[in-house]
Amino acid sequence: MFPAVFLDRDGVIIENVHTYVRSWDDVAFLPGSLEALARLAAGPYKVVMVTNQSAVGRGILQLAQAEAINVRIVETIHQLGGRVDGAYICPHGPQDGCDCRKPLPGLLLRAAAELDIDLANSIMVGDALTDLQAGQAAGVKRSFLVLTGRGQEQAALLGAAQLASGGVFPDLAAVLAEWLTPH
């Protein structure tokens, strides 16, 4: 079994767009995210992108379009020295009652089963409380909140949510620098 770094997509790797990422033209990588992913690629961790894409469930975007955007994101990461071992989408809207929409752990559990991941030695990085809740529900070792994307507003809610968090960091690069540095 392998440890993994689970990453939310919007707000952690790419800019979070309030009107949804609907095409490749809407994709903008966050400063430092590609470099951080390149450093992560050399490690023993599986790298897994997990993303809620309610635009699909709301009929704003087709699942094939969302998947095509993910493919291009992963290709770009690979071209610049990074690695993504799995990319998982929840295509459901908030009212659909699925088990894969974060804060539920379905995406992480599916990835763990398919990629032979040791959840107890894995981490989750997200820009929303729902990301941290999904990590906690899946049984990952630690979940980290980044201040990119929705992270600034979500950080204010962290204490009230009573979540066991690994901490709040400015961005993905800062989380990985802390987590991957031997102590």
C-alpha positions, 0 to 999 in steps of 0.5 A: 500500500502507498501513502497519498496526497489527495488534492482538491482541484479548484482553489488548490491547483487551479484558480477557483472560478465562481461561475465554474470552470467550463472550458480550458479558457477558464483554467489558470494554475495557481502560482507555485502549484505546478512547481510544488507538484513537480517536487512532489512527483519525486516522492513515494506518495500517490498524487490524487486529484479529487474534485466536486464538479456540481456544474455537471449535476446542475446541467451547466457542463457535460461530464465529458467536458469536465473530464476533458478539462481534468485530462488537460490539467493532468497533462500540463502537470506531467509536461512540467515534471509533476505527476497525478496518479488518479483524477476523480470527479463527483459530477453530482449536484448538492441535492443529489444524495451521492456518496462521492460529493465532499464532505463525504469520503466516496472519492477518496475511498474509491481512489484508495481501493483502485490505487492501493492507498494507505489512507492512515498515512495519507494527507488531504489538501483543500481550500474548503471545510468540505475537503477537510471533512472528506479527509477526516471521514476517509481516515487520512492522517491529516488534512490541511487548509490552504488560503488560496481559492476559498481558503480565506473565508473557510479558515474563519469557520475552521474553529467552529467546525471542530475539525482535526486539522493539520493546519492552515497554510498559504498555499500548496507549496507551503503545505508540501514543504512542511509535510515533506520535510523530515522532522 
